[in-house]
Amino acid sequence: MTRLVQIQRGSERRVALVEEPRLRLLAGISSVHELAYEAAAAGTPLTELVARRAGRDSLDYDPVYQGGSEWRLLPPIGHFTDSARCLVSGTGLTHLGSAKNRAAMHGASDADMTDSMRMFRWGVEGGRPAPGQVGAAPEWFYKGSGGILRAPNETLDVPPYAEDGGEEAEIAGVYIIDREGRPLRIGMAMGNEFSDHKFERRNYLNLAGSKIRTCSIGPELVIDPSFASVSGSVSIERGGKALWEQPIQSGEAEMCHSLANIEHHHFKFETHRRPGDLHVHYYGAHSLSFGAGLQLADGDVMIVSYAGFGRPLRNPLRIVPGPAALVAVRSMG
């Protein structure tokens, strides 16, 4: 599969093709977003354009990945002119294992039928419609604009107003909206959707606020990956030692919603089909360390890995010190 990274050295930004253990630089391209629009305008498959743009210059991937190079990894996608025109969102209760985590988070017994469990059941019953049909709508949430995306090895922050922070190991789809307002999928990337699970646990209506946090994708963007069944793992390191690890599964065979149904219910909104916009959409998590009773601490490293999606995504957790400051609004009258 074709896998791309975005890297930066000072003010210079480049796109590179992953050819383990090297990164082959693409000629004349400074962002994946720019590359995707060039392919869309020309009606050329993205993989063909990547092959044509692949130059002779290459870099050793190891020092870039490990942070020992003058080049540093960026998120593998970003709006090349305005991060506010990148919408980061997600879909929950999509994986067959996610309902158990949600029930554990909210302390619900099997006999209880919470609204979350009702929504999960609707997905099981109607989330995989026949081709050409519309299925049940999944849970949808907003995370923020493109400015919340963090690169591999960058911290994911627990702000002073938050109660907690925890990983959500997922796969995210990356999309552009072409000049005619049509959504086009560039590819997929591993992601850490990162949420405030303690705040959400107080009441499921806090879900919306618990999601407005920094998050990460990468390090690699995979063009047209297989998404039937994808195995992986999520783990936590503390003080350089393994603290917790869990096998995880993603892909359509592991989900109650089909990819087509998730995409329809995201892009059915006209405001999500504005030409020139970029979308990063998390498809949902299988397992959480929070669901296993683990509370993350400052300095813990969250690691997400999926087979076929490149090198693991690593992000340290940082608890931002200080009390939550009141945000006062001044009248202009």
Secondary structure, DSSP 8 states (H G I E B T S, - for coil): -EEEEEEEETTEEEEEEEETTEEEEETT---HHHHHHHHHHHT--HHHHHHHHEEEEEEEHHHHHHT-SSSEE--S---SS-GGGEEEEEEES-BTTHHHHHHHHTT--TT---HHHHHHHHHHHHSS--TT------EEEEEEEGGGEE-TTS-EEE-TT-S--B--EEEEEEEEE-TTS-EEEEEEEEEE--B-HHHHHH-GGGHHHHT-S-EEEEEEEEES---S-EEEEEEEEETTEEEEEEEEEESGGGBSS-HHHHHHHHHTSGGG--TT-EEEEE---S--TGGGT----TT-EEEEEETTS-S-EEEEEEE--S-----------
